[in-house]
Amino acid sequence: MIASILHGRWPLPASWRLTAGQVPTTPSSGSSCTGIQVRDLWVERQGRTLVDRANLDLEPGNVHALVGPNGAGKSTLLSVLAGETRQNHGQVTWSGRPLDDWCPNALARCRAVLPQEAVVTFPLTAWEVAKMGRLPHRTPEQDTPIVHECLKRAGVLHLSGRDYRSLSGGERQRVQMARVMAQVYETGPQRPGVLLLDEPTSALDVRHQLRLMELLRTDAARGRAILVVLHDLNLAAAFADRITILEGGRVADSGAPRDVLVPATIRRVWGVDCVVETDTHTQCPWVRLRYGASKPHCELESLP
């Protein structure tokens, strides 16, 4: 009954109309556009513009990093893609169709969101939190091995029986990573999926930051489109295929890491002086801040 109500209100595309027990599918990767396209997006709240005419392309198989100063509109943009915030103007499409045209239940099978902070007040174990990612699928016979694999990949299988509330911030973040991986587990080249992650490395130590970013690269290689909000420019440079810089809600630049991470842009957007070198091992750009150097020509009060 619930499914019929949902599908009656939000038309389910023919490729997603399921028979009993059938695994949901999304448009094939051979279609004209299988990723997310953001066009002329504008979000305003209480008279303040949060996102200003932004354009973004999120393609399957790529890690796309969203960077910018505090208050630049990164979380707001991600929230629109997650369906949690409504835009005032512009359009967001997934596989060539507006997001509003898709059945929310079907979207939940291929789009997973990792917020900055996920609050759990109930006495749930780490296993139960990770298993929440399987709720849209209704496949109880498959859930146990999937959750087991995702917890293992996130490096927290040994925490399965622990009360989630007793875990450290970094451990919780890794359990949440297992949850979103479990949610989009069935997606791949023939059923594109999306991961939207808001500062997933904020509570992690250096080793686990690298491990998480390696997980994202692996998931991208499996045909998923990944948008990750980061503050560490060097992590973005090392692991992202594309970087979009937001400044005051606007796209300041977007492209390959070596094209957008240049001293002049970093100095203008963040108000810090730096040197951008090339890592001799990875050939990725490496941003080295000039600590102790004379301050750039900007007023400290204007910095967020």
N, C-alpha and C positions, 0 to 999 in steps of 0.2 A: 504493500500500500504506500509506504514512504517513497519507494522508488518511483511508483507511478505518479505521485504528486510532484516529485522533483523533476521528472522527465516531462511532465505536462507543462510545468512552468518554464523550464529551461530546455528547449529542444535538444535532444541528444543526437549528434551526427550519426549518419547511417553506419559509419565504420565503428561506432561505439555501442550500437544496439546489440545487446548480449542475449544469448540463450542461457538457460540454467547451467551453471557450472563453467561457463566459458570465461576465459581470461580476457579482461578488457584490453582493447588495443587503441592506439592513437594513429593518426595518419602516418603513412610510411615515409621514410626518409627520402624517398624519391619524389615527393610532392614539391611544388614550386618553392614553398617557404615553410619550413618545419620548426623554426625557432620563434622567439618573441620579438616583435617589432614595436617600438615605442615611437610615436610620431606627435610632435608639437604638444608635449604633455605639460600641462599647467595645473598646479595645485595651490590653492589659496585657503588659508584658515584665519579667521578673525582679522581680516584685512591685511594679512601678511603673506607674501608670496613665498612658498616653500620650494616649489619646483617651477622653473620659468622656461617654457617652450623647449623642453628637453627632447632629444632624439637619441635612440639607443637600439642597437641590434644585438640580440643574444642568440647565438647559433649553436646547434647541437655539435658536440665534439670539442667545444672551446671552453676555456676558463676565462671569464671576463671579470676583471677587478674594477670595482667602483671606489675611487679614492677622493679625498678632499678634506678641507678643514672641518672642525666641529661646526655644526649648523649649516653645512653646505647643501643639505637636502638628500643625502645618501639614503638614510633610513626611510624617508618619506617615499622616495622613488621605489625602493624595494617593496615597501608596504603596498603601493599601488599594484605592482606586479603580483603580489601575493593575494590580491583581492580584499585586503583589509582596509584600504583607504580609497575613496572615490576621487577621481580627478575632476576639476572644474572644466577642463577643456582638453582636447587631444584624444588620441586613440591608442589602445594597447591591443595587439592582435597576437594570437597563438596559432601557428599553422595556417595563417592567412585569414583567420576569422576573429572578430572581436571577442575578448574574454567573456563578455556578458552573454554571448551566444552559447557558451559551453555549459554543460551540466556541472554544477559544483562538485557533485559526488565523483564524476568521471575525472575532473581536474585533480581532485585529491589523490587519485591513483597514479598521477604522473608528475605532480608538482608538490614539492615539499619545502617547508620554510623553517629555517633555524633563526629565531629572534636573538637579540642581544642578551635577553634574560628570560628564561622559561621558569616560571614559579610553579612549584608543585608543593601543595600544603598537605596532601593526603599521605598516609604511610605506605607508599608504593616502593617496591624494590626497583633497582636499576633495570632488571629484566622487564618488569611490567611497564616502565616508562618507555623503553625501547620498543616494546611490543605495540605501543599506541600507534606507531607508524603503520601498523597493519590493519587498523580499524576500517579504512575505506574499502578494503579488498574482500572481506568476508571469506577468507580461505583458511580456516583453522587447521586443516590438515597440512598446510604448507608453512604456516607461520613459525613453528618452532625451529626448523633448520635455518630459515631466513634470518630470524632474530639472532640465533646463535652465531651465524657467519658475520652479521653486521657488528655485533658486539666484539667479536674477535678482531675484525678489521680495524675497529676503533680503539683497540687495545684495552678494553674494559670488561672482557668476558669474566675475569676473575672477580669483578665487583657485582656480578649478576644478582646475588642474594642479599646485597647490602641495601639498607634503607636509603633511598635516593637523597633524602634530606640530610643524611649524615656525611655525604660525600663533599669533597673540596670543590671549589668553583671550577677548577680545571677538569676534575673527574666528571662533574655534572655536564660540562660542555661536551666532553667526549661521549657520554651516554646519549646526549641529545643528537650528536652526530650519527650515532648508530641508529637512532630513531628515524632520522630523515633518510638515511640510506636504505632502511627497511621499507620505508614508504614508497620509494621509487625503484624498488629492487627489480621489478619485471620490465622496466623500461630499457631501451637500447636503440640500436640503429633502426629497427623496424617499428618501434614504439617510442618516439622521443620523449625524454623526461627532462624536468627542470629542477635544479636545486638553487634555492635562494638563501644565502647565508649572510647574516648581519654581524660582522666582527666576530667570527667564530674562533679567532686565535687570541682574543683579549685576555683570557684567564689562563692561557697555556704557557708552560715553560718552553724554552727554545727548542728542545728535542721534539716535544709534542706539537709545536707549531709546524715544524718541518714535516712531521708525520701526517698531520692533517692536510697540509697542502699537497703532499704526495698522494693522499687518498683522493683529493679533488681532481688531480691530474688523471688518476686511474679511472675515476668515474666519467670524466670527460672523454677518455679514450673509448669508453663503452657506449658512446653516442649521446650522452646527456649534455644539456646546456647548463652552465654553471655561472651564476652571478654571485660574487663574494665582495662584501664591503670590508675594506682593509684600511688600517692606518700606517702599517709598515710598508713603505714604498719599495724596499728591497725584496720583501716577500712577493709583492705584486710583480716586480720586475722579473723575478726568478721563475715564477710559476704561471703567470697569466699569459694568454695568447694576445689579449687586448686589454688596454687600460682606458677607462673613462674618468676624467678629472672633473668634478663638480666644484663650482665656485659661486656662492650666493644663489644656489638653485639652478644655475645655468651650466651647460657643458662648456668647460674652458678648453678642453682638447680631448680627442679620442683617437686611439690607434695603437700600433705596436708599441711595446714598452720603450724601445730605443728612440722612437719618434716623439713620444709625449713627455718622457722623463728627462727634461733638459733644464739646465740651471736657471735660465731666464723664466721659464714657466713656474718652476718650484719657488723661485724667489718672489714672483708676483702673487702666486696663489697662497702660499703659506707664510710668506714674509720671513724666510730664513735663507741664509747664504749656504751654498753647497758646491761641491765638485762632483760631477758625474763621470765615473770611469767605466771601463769595460772589464768585467771579471775574466781573467785569462783562462779559467777552466771552463766556465759555462758560456762565455761570450755574451752574458746578459749585462745590462747597465747596472752599475753599483753606485748608489747615492751616498756620498760621504759628507755629512754636515760639518761645517767649519765652526766647531765649538770655540768660543772665546774670540772669534773674529769680530770686527766692528759691526754694529747692528745695521741691518738694511735701512733704507730710507723709508720708514713707516712709523707711525705712532704706536707705542705699546698698547695704549688704550683701545686702539681699533682692532687688536687681535682678539679672537673669540676665546 
